[in-house]
Amino acid sequence: MNGPLIVVGAGQAGALLAIYLARQGYQVTVYDSRPDLRRTDIGAGRSINLALATRGIVPLIDVGLIGQIDDITIPMRGRMVHERDSLTPVLQPYGSRSHEVIHSISRTDLNAVLLDAAEETGRVRIEFQAELESVDFDNSVLRFADRRVEPFGVVFGADGAGSRVRSSIAARGACQFETDWLDHGYKELTLPPECDGSHRLDPNALHIWPRGEFMLIALANPTGDFTVTLFAPTATFEALVSVDTVLDFFASEFGDFADMVPNLAEQFMAHPMGPLGTMRANGWSYGDRAVLVGDAAHAIVPFHGQGMNLAMESVRVLDRHLRESPRDIAGAFRRYECERKPDADAIAEMALDNYDEMRAGVIDPDHVARRSLALELERRHPNHLSPRYNMVMFTTMPYAEALDRATRQAAVISAAMRDPEIDIDALVAALPQLPALDPLADPNALSIS
Ligand SMILES: Cc1cc2nc3c(=O)[nH]c(=O)nc-3n(C[C@H](O)[C@H](O)[C@H](O)COP(=O)(O)OP(=O)(O)OC[C@H]3O[C@@H](n4cnc5c(N)ncnc54)[C@H](O)[C@@H]3O)c2cc1C
């Protein structure tokens, strides 16, 4: 690659990419529009914690950071379902194997580890509060909002769902993209710790209050609190305009949660509602001059907890293509998109599906019966069958393959539900063998307390 190498965006994708590029021996400059999150509070409105799963863990093992991540994660073994009229929530485990857990991690802490590691390579310089306005390909310069101009050879657009690098590629006719907005949004709240600093709910589960049209979820933080997110139709948010309407809504829908949060209405009124959308793009690169990665290439709704995992896996794939074709950068960029686009589309579809599962499916008896049959069949045929959720969260199998397998497995499960006499073992055994785990996807990479 010739000329200065620039990464725009120091989120998970940009910071991780800078580490990978430095490992290849390149000098890299990273620009981010925000202040350095290691020295400033991040603004409200961005998700505070995230679920880290195998596809995000593998790159962290790859770049030697997993040991540092271990200290800042909390394992979650399953969904703890809080039904409306039940006093005791019920745990639905994600799987039966010890590594089939996901990990709650603070976005800020993870980014801080990645940014430190990038700088420690000695090859990465990061400039904050530098907002890219556009990429001027004719003059090989980046134009910033403060009117500064910087030269570039290759620019990596890791600048998130609203990417300006993407808009600049699109302006050359090399990229088409569109965003499908859901008519649902989200708002984050905090469930404070007990007086002694302990968690008020089991920290080793992802808590869900499914209510059909909307839901509340909670992920634990190491600080004893939980980050709680309400996902609901925008019309619901629009109706919650006063302290009374907010308190009535939470008391009737999420009474157990409301009882634990003294300043609930204040928090609700003060925090912004975030939009939810799927951004699909065709044309992730412009010759050998620019390429998109992370949400800039493929932004999905958060219901599978995979946007960051997808972003980090895509960075690893891009790194592999660059190493395989160091003298054909444009080809490497094209092959990277060719490999990842079907996977990005597949997880976008599964993430949308998972909203239905989380807010309604987890308490639908038919869905619960299908899920326990799938787990039972997996126990009997571990080489042929794995529930879709598990293929997405606990393997590195291409997402498109996971979707395809899940569709075929669903047909087998439906047949078994319709006809209990059917030879289901023969149907399952006829499914193709599951691929082996990526050698880096070490089940014990993170400790599972
Ligand atoms: C409510 C919610 C919950 C989520 N939960 C999960 C989860 O549990 N698990 C999971 O895997 N994913 C989750 N996600 C998705 C995840 O947050 C994203 O997919 C992930 O952060 C994408 O990383 P990124 O680096 O591509 O983009 P970002 O994290 O958005 O980073 C982009 C960076 O670019 C910078 N930038 C933007 N524009 C410019 C510009 N013009 N100039 C310079 N810099 C710029 C930004 O400041 C930012 O630092 C969730 C998302 C939401 C909204």
The ligand as an ORCA input file, in Angstrom:
! r2SCAN-3c Opt
* xyz 0 1
  C     -28.286     -0.424     21.796
  C     -27.198     -1.184     21.105
  C     -26.754     -2.369     21.672
  C     -25.745     -3.100     21.028
  N     -25.355     -4.276     21.586
  C     -24.415     -5.026     20.967
  C     -23.980     -6.246     21.546
  O     -24.436     -6.643     22.616
  N     -23.039     -6.973     20.891
  C     -22.520     -6.574     19.693
  O     -21.703     -7.292     19.125
  N     -22.906     -5.405     19.123
  C     -23.832     -4.621     19.724
  N     -24.214     -3.428     19.179
  C     -23.623     -3.014     17.890
  C     -22.248     -2.372     18.081
  O     -22.359     -1.272     18.963
  C     -21.699     -1.890     16.733
  O     -21.912     -2.835     15.731
  C     -20.202     -1.644     16.858
  O     -19.976     -0.673     17.856
  C     -19.610     -1.200     15.520
  O     -18.280     -0.810     15.706
  P     -17.601      0.187     14.657
  O     -16.217      0.387     15.150
  O     -17.818     -0.313     13.282
  O     -18.459      1.522     14.757
  P     -18.567      2.555     15.973
  O     -18.412      1.870     17.274
  O     -19.804      3.332     15.714
  O     -17.282      3.482     15.799
  C     -17.205      4.457     14.786
  C     -16.192      5.484     15.233
  O     -16.043      6.421     14.166
  C     -16.068      7.721     14.694
  N     -16.574      8.604     13.642
  C     -17.825      8.652     13.144
  N     -17.916      9.579     12.178
  C     -16.674     10.127     12.064
  C     -16.127     11.155     11.243
  N     -16.877     11.801     10.342
  N     -14.824     11.472     11.392
  C     -14.043     10.821     12.291
  N     -14.518      9.856     13.110
  C     -15.817      9.508     12.985
  C     -16.971      7.648     15.916
  O     -16.667      8.669     16.847
  C     -16.648      6.269     16.451
  O     -15.619      6.295     17.413
  C     -25.198     -2.657     19.805
  C     -25.641     -1.449     19.245
  C     -26.624     -0.726     19.887
  C     -27.104      0.549     19.264
*
